[in-house]
Amino acid sequence: MTHMLDTFLRSFALSAAAILVVAGCAEQTQRVAPAAPACPACVECQQCPAPARRAEARYQQTPFAAIPGWQDATIAPGVRAFAAGCPRIAQSHPLRPACDSVLATPPADERAARQFAEESFSAWAVVSAEGTAEGLITGYYEPVLPGSRARTDRFRHPVYGVPEDLVAVDLESVNPDIKGLRLRGRVTGNRLIPYWTRAEIEGGSALPAPIIAWVEDPIELFFVQIQGSGQIELASGARLRLGYADQNGHPYRSMGRYLIQRGELALEQTSMQGIKAWAAANPRKLREALDANPSYVFFREMPEGDGPLGALGVPLTAAYSLAIDPRSVPLGAPVFLATTMPLSPQPLHRLMAAQDTGGAIRGAVRADFFWGTGIEAGALAGRMRQQGKMWILWPRGESPPKL
């Protein structure tokens, strides 16, 4: 049975790969730009498969003195964030020598951190294929929800782990040209069919999945899924940390866009806070709005640590970790970001570390700023939709990244 299933999945993947390769060629001919996030303001991370087509980024070497805000920025925290990711950098990686030498940099010494950065790296501006050096910078965070290990009258909404019948097909294994694309479904008889949608999962389908915990508010759980991680605070005061584990394979549909199309909210109201306020005022309409997004995220319980794990595999550092499109910016690299504070013209110039990715983070100049954990971080993340510029710090003497 296992051999038959494996043969079937491989045959299915080969057929799907051929279709996707043809579609990818058509995209390249038309030079379609990477998709922008569907939601006008709220963050959509972690739950969508990366697109098969590579981002067409260009890199322009830039003297440090010519980078806006570099001379006045505090560098040491960003150097520490970069160092925190070094355990995941392979010995053969171009960043490895910088990782080895950062150990000699005193962690709180600003002068030494700046000297390390400027002597170890060259700065490369990230520019789109069309020559655009400015792009969208959003924010994300780690929510904290009240909850329970057991179902109660108050806590009635399950937080699911990965279902036993969820099948993932990594198409790269049959065609390297579609790197990063994965199909998900479930097997019935001799057919691989789409997995249950959000509406089906939350509408009572018998899901063969462990339940990690129960929470009170479906809209809060929805935003934990969007963020890709979170914490659940139990009555005892203990907290469970949730990490992204998998997704049901359906495309993400933005609730913000849905509410705009229905005339429920105006564009400027579709921040995370605005959507939550609408949900509180319209409980009878909430189920339909949630079900408009068929994507559903499954979690795993994470060990206690300093922060949620990013795609690099290390805990994220509040206000110094960045989610990027790995087709344009190498995971692990230091990135200098020049943008503004949420809903403000106040400059935000910061050395950060590329340590995470996200389904909506697509394009050469595109990033998601990790603000941290809890209510204050959520307020900043939910309002952040700024324009910004990015510079990769890449080992001195090396050519710009080839991704």
Secondary structure, DSSP 4 states (H G I P E B T S, - for coil): -HHHHHHHHHHHHHHHHHHHHHHHHHHHHHTPPPPPPSSSSS---SSSPPPSSPP-EEEEEE-GGGSTTTTTS--HHHHHHHHHHGGGS-TTSTTHHHHHHHTTS-TT-HHHHHHHHHHHEEEEEEEETTS---EEEEEEEE-EEEEESS--SS--EEEE---TT-EEEEGGGT-GGGTT-EEEEEEETTEEEEPPPHHHHHTT------EEEEES-HHHHHHHHHHTEEEEE-TTS-EEEEEEEEE-SPPP--HHHHHHHTTSS-GGG-SHHHHHHHHHH-HHHHHHHHHT----EEEEEEPP-SS-B-TTSSBPPTTTEEEE-TTTS-TT-EEEEEEE-TTS-SEEEEEEEEEE--TT--SSSEEEEEEEESHHHHHHHHH-EEEEEEEEEEETTSPPP--
